[in-house]
Amino acid sequence: MKINLVKKEMEYSEIGEIRSSFMDDGEDDEYLEPSSPTGEYYSSSSLSVSILGVLEFEIPIDDSPTKSLLKNVFIPIHRRFSSLLVTGKNGEKHWKKVTVNLDDHIKVPLLEEGLPVEYYDEYFNEYLSKMAMERLPQSRPLWEIHLFKYPTSNAAGIIVFKLHHALGDGYSLMGALFSCLQRSDNPSLPLSFPKIRPDDHMNKKTKNVLEILSLLKNTITDFTWSLWKSNMLEDQASPIRSAKEDVDFRPVSISTVTFSLDQIKEIKAKLGATINDVMVGIIFYGIRLYMETTSKDSGNARATALVVLNTREITTYQSIKDMAKPETKGAWGNSFAFFHVSIPDAPNVDTSDPLEFVFESKKTITMKKNSLGVYLTGKFLELMRKLRGPEETSKYIRNIFWKSSLCISNMIGPLEKMSLANHPVKGLYFMPVNDPVSLFLTMMSYLGKMRIGVGVEKELINHKLFCTCLEKAFERIFEAAMGSSSVSS
């Protein structure tokens, strides 16, 4: 079934213009707040990255409270939601407070009622793909909300928040969305989240000589490899990497696959690994299965993943009030880093031991955690910014992404069922878009499920087959782990 996207959108009759809640009467409209360095990198001529946050609801969407919620709940979260990102005379970027016209930010596709669910499924997938390719207008605050009011196979209605990366990283922006939601069982209680375990080397007050030597060795190896990979070593073109220079402008497909969190925890316990170790192992095994299925003998093609991680020294989400304080270590903004992980070779992927992918992931991630490589990389980027400026630094970061085969990012969701304006949330996931990679994978936990978001270059990767390979990888690793009688070191 071929879907042509309808350009017509529902118009709101009420006036949707409000004044920024951060601007008192008489305050200078020209007051400018400096952008963060990372905000400049991700809103440059080289990079313009946004994040899609998708909420799936159990009941049909009643959009009558939309403007009230945006005006009274969403926009007051942070002044950036009511500001423009403007460029000064010397190229520096600042946030400028403006008047917000809500009609510019609310998008509601209008379709015929009563069509088969399969039609709405395909339409939503095409709509999401189109949304991902369009850049947010620079003439207004950098966010949109899309209300899809038709039933799909996953939900009775869907809301998509599109937020520019310059506003903040995934931790900040997902935290902002969570602050708009309530617990379904008791709205008076706050949402609770699994604890985030900070890296051990950042918490230990004292170290013995061997630990210090190990930290130094890993840091030197990690940082040197990162510089070499970023500057000299490009991944090969493969079934998951087109190597096209304009990959961030090419059409994308976005889909998801869901796994049982309890089964993932069983694998974790059996193998003495972490959930991240298990998930990265599943992803890497699934990638090699897909590569070998689509192109024989591609199991040895050089492929690396950029793993994005939060660098805040925290154990859970902070309140929006605390996140907005610049003096806090978990301040609002962009506080993340990334490191390279090579995907294990698999010349005979169908006959290889699937658990080796988990063990190899565990080994690599453990080494990366016991290293200061990502922090040295951050310092290196700061130095480059001072010497060569934010535009050149942004080009360098884009090149790091482009030379890699894929990116991986993960977030944790709440332990309780959420609701938005009495609409129970059935599922959620997120996806960065306009990154210069052919494949982007995200992980989000919620209600005992691990949801994998799969963003692929449409003309290169068959997203349905790719998801099938991820499911096959999960099944094989689970079966192998449950039948395993020993734990690998």
C-alpha positions in Angstrom: 0.0 0.0 0.0 1.5 3.3 -1.1 0.8 6.3 1.2 1.0 9.9 0.0 1.3 12.2 3.0 -1.5 14.7 3.3 -0.2 18.2 3.9 -3.5 19.5 5.3 -3.4 19.9 9.1 -6.1 20.7 11.6 -6.3 24.3 12.5 -6.9 25.6 16.0 -9.4 28.3 16.3 -8.4 29.7 19.7 -5.6 32.2 19.9 -2.4 30.4 20.7 -0.1 33.2 21.6 1.4 33.5 25.0 4.2 35.5 26.7 7.2 33.7 28.0 6.7 32.9 31.7 10.3 33.8 32.3 9.8 37.4 31.0 8.4 39.8 33.5 6.7 43.0 32.4 9.3 45.6 31.6 12.1 43.1 31.1 14.4 43.8 28.1 13.3 41.6 25.2 16.8 41.7 23.9 18.2 39.8 27.0 20.4 37.0 25.7 21.6 33.9 27.4 24.8 32.3 26.0 24.4 28.9 24.4 26.5 26.0 25.7 29.4 24.8 23.6 27.6 21.5 22.8 24.5 23.4 21.9 26.6 25.3 19.3 28.0 22.1 17.9 24.6 20.6 17.4 23.0 23.7 15.8 25.7 24.5 13.3 25.9 24.5 9.5 27.5 21.0 9.8 25.1 19.5 12.4 21.5 20.2 13.1 20.2 17.3 15.3 16.8 16.8 16.8 15.3 14.2 19.1 11.9 12.6 18.7 10.1 11.5 21.8 7.2 9.2 21.0 4.3 8.5 23.5 1.8 5.8 22.7 -1.6 5.9 24.5 -4.1 3.3 25.5 -7.1 5.5 24.7 -7.9 7.9 21.9 -6.4 11.3 22.2 -8.6 14.2 23.4 -6.6 17.2 22.2 -8.8 19.9 23.9 -6.3 20.5 26.8 -3.2 20.6 24.5 -2.7 24.4 24.6 -3.3 24.6 28.3 -0.8 21.9 29.0 1.8 23.5 26.8 1.3 26.9 28.2 1.1 26.0 31.9 3.2 22.9 32.1 5.6 22.4 29.2 6.9 25.9 28.4 7.6 26.9 32.0 9.9 23.9 32.4 12.8 25.9 30.9 13.3 29.3 29.3 14.8 27.7 26.2 11.3 26.4 25.2 10.4 30.1 24.8 13.6 31.3 23.2 15.2 31.6 19.8 18.8 30.5 19.2 20.4 33.5 17.5 23.9 34.2 16.2 25.9 37.3 17.2 28.2 39.5 15.2 31.2 37.3 16.0 29.4 34.0 15.3 28.6 33.3 19.0 25.2 31.9 19.7 22.7 33.0 22.4 19.2 32.2 23.5 16.8 35.1 23.1 13.4 35.2 24.8 10.5 35.7 22.4 6.7 35.5 22.2 5.5 31.9 21.6 2.7 31.3 19.2 1.4 27.8 20.0 -0.3 27.4 16.6 3.2 27.3 15.0 4.2 24.4 17.2 1.2 22.1 17.2 0.7 19.7 14.2 -2.3 17.5 13.8 -2.5 15.4 10.6 -6.1 15.1 9.3 -7.1 11.7 7.8 -10.3 9.9 6.9 -11.9 8.1 9.9 -12.6 4.3 10.1 -9.8 3.0 7.8 -8.0 -0.3 8.5 -5.3 -0.1 11.2 -2.8 -1.3 8.6 -3.4 2.0 6.7 -2.8 4.1 9.8 0.3 2.1 10.6 1.8 2.8 7.2 0.7 6.4 7.2 2.3 7.0 10.6 5.5 5.4 9.6 5.7 7.7 6.5 4.7 10.7 8.6 7.4 9.9 11.2 10.0 9.6 8.4 8.9 12.9 6.8 9.0 14.6 10.2 12.5 13.2 10.9 13.9 14.7 7.6 12.4 18.2 8.1 14.6 20.7 9.9 13.0 22.8 12.7 12.5 26.4 11.6 15.1 28.7 13.2 12.5 31.6 13.3 10.7 30.2 16.4 11.6 28.2 19.5 13.1 24.8 18.5 10.3 22.3 19.3 7.1 20.9 17.9 4.4 18.5 19.1 2.6 16.2 16.7 -0.8 14.6 17.6 -1.6 11.4 15.7 -5.3 10.8 16.6 -5.8 7.5 14.8 -5.4 3.9 16.0 -2.3 1.9 15.0 -1.3 -1.6 15.9 0.6 -0.2 18.9 -1.7 2.4 20.3 -5.1 4.2 20.2 -3.3 7.5 19.7 0.3 8.8 19.5 2.0 12.1 20.5 5.4 12.9 19.1 7.6 15.7 20.7 10.3 17.0 18.3 13.0 18.8 20.2 16.2 20.2 18.9 19.4 18.9 20.5 20.5 22.4 21.2 17.8 22.6 23.9 19.5 19.8 25.8 20.6 16.2 25.6 18.4 13.1 26.0 18.6 13.2 29.8 17.4 16.8 29.9 14.7 16.5 27.3 13.3 13.1 28.5 13.3 14.5 32.0 11.3 17.5 30.7 8.7 15.1 29.2 8.5 13.0 32.3 7.8 16.2 34.3 4.7 16.7 32.2 3.5 13.2 33.1 1.9 11.7 36.2 1.6 8.3 37.8 -1.6 6.6 36.6 -2.2 4.9 39.9 -1.7 8.0 42.1 -1.1 11.4 40.4 -0.1 12.9 43.7 3.0 10.8 43.9 6.1 11.4 41.8 7.3 8.9 39.2 10.1 6.7 40.4 13.0 5.4 38.3 15.6 2.6 38.5 18.9 3.8 40.1 21.7 4.7 37.7 25.0 3.2 38.8 27.8 5.8 38.3 31.1 4.5 37.0 33.1 2.8 39.8 36.3 4.7 39.1 34.5 8.0 39.6 33.3 7.0 43.1 36.3 5.4 44.7 38.2 7.8 46.9 41.3 5.6 47.1 42.9 3.3 44.7 45.7 0.8 45.0 48.7 0.9 42.6 47.4 -1.8 40.3 44.1 0.0 39.9 45.9 3.3 39.1 48.1 1.5 36.6 45.1 -0.2 35.0 43.3 3.2 34.8 46.3 4.9 33.1 46.8 2.0 30.7 43.1 2.0 29.7 43.0 5.8 29.4 46.0 5.9 27.1 44.8 3.0 25.0 41.2 4.4 24.8 42.1 8.0 24.1 44.7 7.1 21.5 42.3 4.7 19.7 39.6 7.4 19.8 41.9 9.9 18.1 43.0 7.4 15.5 39.5 6.3 14.8 38.2 9.9 14.6 40.9 11.2 12.3 42.3 8.4 10.2 40.2 5.2 10.3 36.9 5.2 8.4 34.5 2.2 8.6 34.0 0.2 5.5 30.9 0.6 3.3 28.7 -2.3 4.3 25.0 -3.4 4.6 24.7 -1.0 7.5 26.8 1.9 6.3 26.3 3.6 2.9 29.4 5.9 3.3 27.4 8.7 1.5 28.5 12.2 2.5 24.9 13.4 2.7 23.6 10.6 4.8 22.0 13.0 7.3 19.8 14.4 4.5 18.7 11.0 3.2 15.2 9.5 4.0 15.0 7.4 7.1 12.7 4.7 8.4 11.9 4.4 12.2 10.6 1.2 13.8 10.8 -0.5 17.1 11.3 -4.0 18.6 10.4 -5.0 22.2 12.0 -7.5 24.5 11.1 -8.7 28.0 13.1 -6.9 30.7 12.7 -9.9 33.0 14.4 -12.2 30.4 17.2 -9.7 29.9 17.7 -9.7 33.7 17.9 -13.5 33.6 20.6 -13.4 30.9 22.4 -10.7 33.0 22.3 -12.8 36.2 23.4 -16.0 34.3 26.4 -14.4 32.6 27.5 -12.1 35.4 27.0 -9.0 33.1 25.1 -5.8 33.2 21.9 -5.0 31.3 23.9 -2.7 29.0 26.4 -5.5 28.4 23.5 -7.8 27.4 21.8 -5.3 25.2 24.9 -4.3 23.4 25.7 -8.0 22.8 22.2 -8.6 21.4 22.5 -5.6 19.1 26.0 -6.5 17.8 24.9 -10.1 17.2 21.8 -8.9 15.5 23.8 -6.6 13.3 26.2 -9.3 12.2 23.2 -11.6 11.4 21.7 -8.9 9.3 24.9 -8.1 7.5 25.5 -11.8 6.7 21.9 -12.3 5.6 22.0 -9.3 3.2 25.6 -9.7 2.0 27.4 -12.9 2.2 30.9 -12.8 3.8 30.3 -9.3 5.3 30.8 -10.6 8.8 34.4 -9.3 8.9 33.6 -5.9 7.5 35.1 -3.2 9.8 32.2 -1.7 11.8 32.3 0.4 14.9 29.5 1.9 17.1 29.5 5.2 18.8 28.0 4.6 22.3 26.5 7.8 23.7 26.6 8.1 27.5 25.5 10.5 30.2 28.4 12.1 32.0 26.5 13.4 35.0 27.5 12.0 38.4 23.9 11.1 39.4 22.0 8.0 40.4 18.6 8.9 39.0 16.7 11.7 37.2 16.7 15.0 39.0 13.7 17.3 39.4 13.4 19.9 36.6 14.0 22.6 39.3 17.4 21.0 40.2 18.3 20.3 36.6 17.9 24.0 35.8 20.4 25.1 38.4 23.7 25.8 36.6 25.7 25.1 39.8 24.4 21.5 40.1 26.4 18.7 38.6 23.3 17.5 36.8 22.5 20.9 35.3 20.2 21.2 32.4 21.8 21.1 29.0 24.1 18.8 27.1 26.3 16.7 29.4 27.1 13.6 27.4 30.1 11.9 25.7 30.7 9.0 23.4 33.2 6.2 22.9 34.0 3.8 20.0 33.2 0.1 20.3 34.2 -2.3 17.5 31.6 -4.8 16.5 33.1 -8.3 16.9 34.0 -10.1 13.7 31.8 -13.0 12.8 32.8 -14.7 9.5 30.5 -17.7 10.5 27.8 -15.8 12.5 25.2 -18.6 12.2 27.5 -21.2 13.8 29.4 -18.9 16.2 28.5 -18.9 19.9 26.1 -16.0 20.4 27.2 -15.5 24.1 30.6 -14.4 22.8 29.0 -11.2 21.7 27.8 -10.5 25.2 31.2 -11.4 26.7 33.1 -9.3 24.2 30.7 -6.4 24.9 31.2 -6.8 28.6 35.0 -6.8 28.3 35.0 -3.7 26.1 32.5 -1.7 28.1 34.3 -2.6 31.4 37.5 -1.3 30.0 35.9 1.9 28.7 34.3 2.5 32.2 37.7 2.1 33.8 39.2 4.8 31.6 39.2 8.6 31.5 39.3 8.5 27.7 35.8 10.1 27.2 36.8 13.0 29.5 40.0 13.6 27.7 38.1 13.6 24.5 35.8 16.2 26.0 38.8 18.3 26.9 40.3 17.9 23.5 37.0 19.2 21.9 37.1 22.2 24.3 40.7 23.0 23.3 39.7 22.7 19.6 36.8 25.1 20.2 39.1 27.7 21.7 41.7 27.4 19.0 39.6 26.8 15.9 36.1 27.9 16.9 32.7 26.1 17.3 32.0 25.6 13.5 35.3 23.7 12.9 34.7 21.7 16.1 31.2 20.8 14.9 32.7 19.6 11.6 35.1 17.5 13.5 32.3 15.9 15.6 30.2 15.3 12.4 33.2 13.5 10.9 33.5 11.3 14.0 29.8 10.2 13.5 30.1 9.9 9.8 33.2 7.6 9.9 31.3 5.2 12.2 28.7 2.6 11.2 26.1 3.3 13.9 25.2 5.1 17.1 23.7 3.6 20.3 22.0 5.5 23.1 19.9 4.4 26.0 17.5 6.0 28.6 15.6 4.6 31.5 11.9 5.0 31.9 9.8 5.1 35.0 8.8 2.1 37.1 5.1 3.0 37.2 2.6 3.4 34.4 2.4 7.1 33.3 -0.5 9.2 32.1 -0.8 12.5 30.4 -4.0 14.5 31.1 -5.7 11.2 32.1 -4.4 9.4 29.0 -2.5 6.2 30.1 0.8 5.8 28.4 1.1 2.3 26.9 4.6 2.7 25.5 7.4 5.2 24.7 10.6 5.4 22.8 12.9 8.1 21.4 15.1 8.6 18.3 17.7 11.2 17.4 17.4 12.3 13.8 19.6 14.1 11.2 22.7 12.4 12.6 25.3 11.6 9.9 25.0 7.8 10.3 23.1 5.2 8.4 21.9 3.4 11.6 20.9 4.7 15.0 19.7 2.4 17.8 18.1 3.6 21.1 17.0 1.7 24.2 14.2 2.7 26.6 12.9 0.6 29.5 9.2 0.9 30.7 6.8 -1.4 32.4 8.9 -4.5 32.3 9.8 -4.0 28.6 12.9 -2.9 26.8 12.0 -1.0 23.6 14.6 -0.7 20.9 14.2 2.2 18.5 15.6 1.5 15.1 16.4 4.4 12.8 17.8 3.4 9.5 18.8 5.0 6.1 15.7 4.0 4.2 17.4 3.2 0.8 20.1 1.1 2.4 18.7 -0.9 5.3 15.6 -3.1 5.3 14.2 -2.1 8.7 11.8 -5.0 8.9 14.5 -7.6 8.3 16.8 -5.7 10.6 14.2 -5.9 13.5 13.7 -9.6 12.7 17.5 -10.2 13.1 17.5 -8.4 16.4 14.6 -10.7 17.6 16.5 -13.7 16.4 19.7 -12.5 18.2 17.7 -12.1 21.4 16.1 -15.5 21.2 19.5 -17.3 20.5 21.3 -15.4 23.3 18.5 -16.2 25.8 18.4 -19.9 24.9 22.2 -20.1 25.0 22.4 -18.3 28.4 19.7 -20.4 30.0 21.6 -23.6 28.8 25.0 -22.2 30.0 26.4 -23.8 33.1 29.4 -21.5 33.5 30.1 -17.8 33.6 32.8 -16.3 31.3 35.3 -13.9 32.8 
